[in-house]
Amino acid sequence: MTKTQQSWTTRALLAWMGEAFAQKDLDAPRRLAEELLAHVFGCERLALYTDADRPATEIERSQLRDLVKRALAHEPVQYLVGHESFYGIKIRVDRRVLIPRPSTQTIVDAVLAHFRSDPRVSSVRDSAGGDGALIADVCTGSGCVAIALAKNLPGARLVATDVSTDALDLARENADHAGVDERIEFLAGDLLTALDAHPVAKNSACLAALCSNPPYIPDHEWAAVEPNVKDHEPTLALRGGADGLDMVRPLLTDGPGRVMPGGILAVEVAESHAAEALELARAHELLERAEILRDSDGLDRVIVARRKR
């Protein structure tokens, strides 16, 4: 920056960042500029326009220079500001975890709709608030799905698992910040085997719901993944093998045995292999009413099925 401090007002900073981001062909350059400046100023984005002539301090400009440099290197804005909103909940994120996406809210929608439409999944649960229900969130990452379910099902208890202990550390922080940590138990381990350490979840047919957003990007799609994802988010949480089903397949074949009669299974998948995943669910002798739900972008995204009664 070459202007004087007085020249670097909110208006000037937004214009400078917006131009730089547009030249780099970053998505939504103006919004990105707003989010970074609001983060540095510690204010809401709207406040940037109600005080457009506010000059930035030297410390603020220094912080902003660092963030802009990282943004121009395609680092996701969610990592730069340290959080993302998911189901109306502020979720803290960093490079330990995948950034929560609107598409994954489809899982939460499906589970909540199931509880509200069929509140008698088992004799131990008698309300749409999930009283007495045990729900498992496998590959929990930031904990966003488990936390959203806990916030919306105040009578339910959850077990959230992940192979990454670093991810679990952040998920615990998020649960504590959301005020639901006492109802979520976090366990380290690979896919369904992690549930074996839980006194109840280790048993067959005990879960009112089993949900997961596992790694599912197929190998043949990896080269086309945007650099802000491929170069910054954890590969462990993204890649799903040759057909994207390395993690999905065991969830759809072994997962139904963990779900109680009348319970729900919901697994996020790659659109390109959603049809194959659906056939796995439809072929399972314990499942019925298997279908593909579309996400907020209209893409085939979540396989949902019910355990036969």
Order of alpha helices (4+ residues) and beta strands (2+ residues): alpha-alpha-alpha-alpha-alpha-beta-beta-alpha-beta-alpha-beta-alpha-beta-beta-alpha-alpha-alpha-beta-alpha-beta-beta
